[in-house]
């Protein structure tokens, strides 16, 4: 494993945290800007973090209620099935 492997993972991994009270979606900035920025208003998330300082490694974190999270996860599943450059990791938090 090289340092570039870690950078590639950061650029391609979408992480979904189930907090029990809602979901936190953690996206690479590039993915968010390309696929979600204009459409995310329909989900009405709360933006927790937008890493603009280092765009190549930046992340965007959104808090989404459980109902809207289900819609977003279905949409992501479809989008990712058509795009092998990204992958989804789901994490359950106690």
C-alpha positions as CSV (number, residue, x, y, z in Angstrom):
1,X,0.0,0.0,0.0
2,X,1.3,3.4,-1.0
3,X,0.4,6.9,0.2
4,X,-1.3,7.4,-3.1
5,X,-3.7,4.5,-2.3
6,X,-4.9,6.4,0.8
7,X,-5.5,9.5,-1.3
8,X,-7.4,7.5,-4.0
9,X,-9.6,6.0,-1.2
10,X,-10.4,9.5,0.2
11,X,-11.3,10.7,-3.3
12,X,-13.6,7.7,-4.1
13,X,-15.2,6.6,-0.9
14,X,-18.7,7.7,0.1
15,X,-19.4,6.9,3.8
16,X,-22.8,6.7,5.4
17,X,-23.0,6.7,9.2
18,X,-26.3,5.6,10.8
19,X,-26.4,7.6,14.1
20,X,-29.7,6.2,15.3
21,X,-31.2,9.7,15.0
22,X,-30.4,10.2,11.4
23,X,-27.7,9.6,8.9
24,X,-24.5,11.4,8.1
25,X,-23.4,11.2,4.5
26,X,-19.7,11.9,3.9
27,X,-18.9,12.6,0.3
28,X,-15.7,13.6,-1.6
29,X,-16.1,17.2,-2.6
30,X,-15.6,16.3,-6.3
31,X,-18.5,13.8,-6.2
32,X,-20.7,16.2,-4.3
33,X,-20.1,19.1,-6.7
34,X,-20.6,16.9,-9.8
35,X,-23.6,14.8,-8.8
36,X,-25.4,16.3,-5.8
37,X,-24.8,20.1,-5.4
38,X,-27.8,21.1,-7.5
39,X,-30.1,18.2,-6.6
40,X,-29.5,18.0,-2.9
41,X,-32.0,20.7,-2.1
42,X,-34.8,18.1,-2.6
43,X,-33.4,16.2,0.4
44,X,-33.1,19.3,2.5
45,X,-30.0,18.2,4.5
46,X,-28.1,20.1,7.2
47,X,-24.5,20.7,6.0
48,X,-22.2,19.8,8.8
49,X,-18.9,20.3,7.0
50,X,-17.7,21.5,3.6
51,X,-13.9,21.0,3.2
52,X,-13.0,23.7,0.6
53,X,-9.5,24.2,1.9
54,X,-8.0,21.2,0.1
55,X,-10.5,20.5,-2.8
56,X,-8.6,17.4,-3.9
57,X,-9.0,15.8,-0.4
58,X,-12.0,17.8,0.8
59,X,-15.1,16.2,2.1
60,X,-18.7,17.3,2.4
61,X,-20.8,16.0,5.4
62,X,-24.5,16.1,5.4
63,X,-27.0,15.2,8.2
64,X,-30.2,13.7,6.7
65,X,-33.3,12.5,8.5
66,X,-34.0,8.7,8.2
67,X,-36.8,9.1,5.7
68,X,-34.8,11.2,3.3
69,X,-31.7,9.1,3.9
70,X,-33.5,6.1,2.5
71,X,-34.2,8.0,-0.7
72,X,-30.7,9.3,-1.0
73,X,-29.2,5.8,-0.4
74,X,-31.4,4.3,-3.2
75,X,-30.3,7.1,-5.6
76,X,-26.6,6.6,-4.6
77,X,-26.9,2.8,-5.2
78,X,-28.2,3.5,-8.7
79,X,-25.6,6.1,-9.4
80,X,-22.7,4.0,-8.1
81,X,-23.8,1.0,-10.1
82,X,-23.2,3.1,-13.2
83,X,-19.9,4.7,-12.0
84,X,-17.1,2.4,-10.8
85,X,-14.9,5.3,-9.7
86,X,-16.7,5.5,-6.3
87,X,-17.8,3.1,-3.6
88,X,-20.1,3.2,-0.7
89,X,-19.3,2.2,2.9
90,X,-22.1,2.0,5.5
91,X,-21.3,2.3,9.3
92,X,-23.8,1.6,12.1
93,X,-23.0,3.7,15.2
94,X,-24.2,2.5,18.6
